[in-house]
Amino acid sequence: MRTLHLILAILVFALAFQSCRKDNNNTNTDVPESFTDLRVDKAFNFESFQNVQTAIQLTNSRIAGGEIIQIYDGHPNQGGKLILTGTANDQGMFTLPLRIASRLEEVYVARLNAFENNEYVAVPVSGSTISFSFANKDLEQKVVDPFCDCDADDILPNNFNANLTIPQGETRCVAAGNHATIKDLTIRTGATLKICGTASVNKYRYDSREGTIMVSPSGSLALPKYDLNFTVQNYGNINFSGNGTSNFDGLLENWGTVTLTLKMVSRGDIINNGTFTTNKDFELVATGSIINNCKFLLTSDDDFKQNGSLINNGYLYVDGEAEFTGNGNNRTELGQGSLIEVDEFKINGEIVGPESGYAQIKANDEGRVNSSADLTNLDLCADDAEFSNNADYTNVTFCDISVPVPDCGTF
């Protein structure tokens, strides 16, 4: 009898425990099973977007050297972000599609050209179109220059001719229409020199690469041969000149025109979105890098030596011998549709082209590929070819295509 009572007690306990488990496993009907069941608090604010078509008329025909269009989602000097960059077609029209936040009622369109007065115009968003003509611009449009929004106390007097030291974190400006001759320039860490007029620097000192020189689209700056370790942002014109060799250890970002009349050894980083021209030799050492998105030109029987990372998405021209030696992280990479045209080339290192599409290295005279070379996904062409059978060739063709000089296109 005692055993029977014990068994009954165990059964009652088991049934009660099972009941608890069933209660705990009941499905919560408030949990959504799909995205369409998701309930969002009405106070939550989604950022919505819309697709718009740009129709920016620059001039009646394309200006030699090209013009750059940049579109910002707000005033560039008041936190506006760059959302599109590109160039016009042969008719001077910029017509790329763009996706913007639906809240935007206007955008800022920048017209950058090293040969003209450049403008920054507030353009309204009209439905699904951003339309403006610089050729016949409305005089009531708001024109801004975000590069030259300098405080009055930061502007150097016209015809400034003295040494200049810019304290840490501060800015000094050469205003549009003004000229400055800076005998000895010192830029402390985090300081900036803005060139909106014309300026020449005879000598410079620096604390670190964190100091910045910025040249606006209307600006022009002459720099000496001395070693340079600044960050340089150029939308206008920069000229490096002097006798001997300049060692570059800084960061150069170019959207305008850079001209060299001296040999440069680059141990720093160059990002070229404009035109970079030199009539002397150029050497890229292992610690340096170049990303060329537009035109990088050596024009006077000059030699180009590559040991650092080179990415060519545009046109690299060498009126002399180009030697490619870098491997691994310092290799040469070719973007879709890119062209390297030289008088002679010598390839000792690694060169990789695009996985799809085409890219070419072309010699108008002699081309030599040594046994240490490793080539992938490109067309190789030379009038006088000497290509080692011991080099590594993967998906390489030989004079199978004719690549036109690339337009700068959209960066």
C-alpha positions, 0 to 999 in steps of 0.5 A: 500500500505504501508502495502504491502511494509512492507511485501515485505521488511520483505520477502527480509530480511528473504531470505537474512538471510537464505542465510547467514545461508546456507553459514555458514553451508557448510561442510568443505571438508578439515576436514577428516571424517575417519582416512584414510583421515587424512593428516599428515605433511611430517615433522612429525616423527612417532616412529615405533616399531618391534617385536623381539625374544630373544635367550640369552644362559646363561650356558649349564644348569640352575645355582642353584638360577637362573640368571636374564636377563635384556634388556635395550634400551641403555647404562644403565648408559647413559639414557638407559631404562629397557624394559624386565626382566626375567629368563632362562629356565632349559636349560639356555636359555632366549627366551621371545619375545620383542617389541622395537623401529625400530631405535635400532641397538643394546640393552644392555643385563645384566646377573645378578647372585649373584654367578658369575661375572655378565656382561652387553653386547652390543648386535646387533639387527639382523633383528627380533632377539636378539641373544647372548651366555654368555657361548661362548661369542665373545671376541670382544663384548663390555662388560660394567658395568653400576653400576661401571661407577664411576668418579676416584675422587669418588672411595675410596682407596682400603682397606679404613678403616675410617668414611665416609660422602657423601655430598648431591647429590654426589657419592662414590664408592667401585670399583670392586676388592677393599674392604672398612671398613666403621666405621661410614657412613653418607649419605646426602640427594640425595647422593649415595654409590655404592658397586662394590667390598666388603664392611662392615659398622659398623654404619650408620647415615642418613638425610632421606630415599633419601640417597641410597646404591647400590650394583652391581651384583659383589658387596657384603655388610655387614650391622649392626643391627642398624635401617636403613632408606636408599633406598637400591638397591641390585643386588649382596649380602647383609648380615644383622647381629648382636645381637638383632633386626633391625628396617627397615624404608627404601626402599629395592629393591632386585634383588640379595641375601639378608641374615639376621641373626637377627630379623627384624621389617620392617616399610618400603617397600621391593620389592623382585625380588631375594632371601631373606633369614632369620634365625630369626623372621620377622615382617611386621608392619602396616606401612610397605609393601612387594611385593615378586616376587621371594623367601622370606624364613624363614628357622630356625623355625622362625615366620612371622607376617603380619600386613602390606600390603603383595603381594606374587607373588612368594614363601613365606616359613616359617619354623615356624608359619605365622600369617596373621592379616592385613585387607583393605589396609594392607591385603595379596594378592596372585598372580597367581600361588603363594604359601605360605608354612609354618609349621603352619598358623594362619589367622585373617585378609583378604587374596585375591587370583587371580580372575583367576588361582590358589594360595595356602596357605599350612601348613605342620602341623597346620592351623587355620582360626579364625572367623575374617578372610575374604578369597577369591579366594585361596586354603587353606590346612593344615594337622591339620585344624581348620577352623572357620565356622564363617569366610568369605569364597568366592571361597575358596577350601580346599586341592583341588590342589597341587601347585609346588614351583614357579619359579621366572619367569618374573617379 
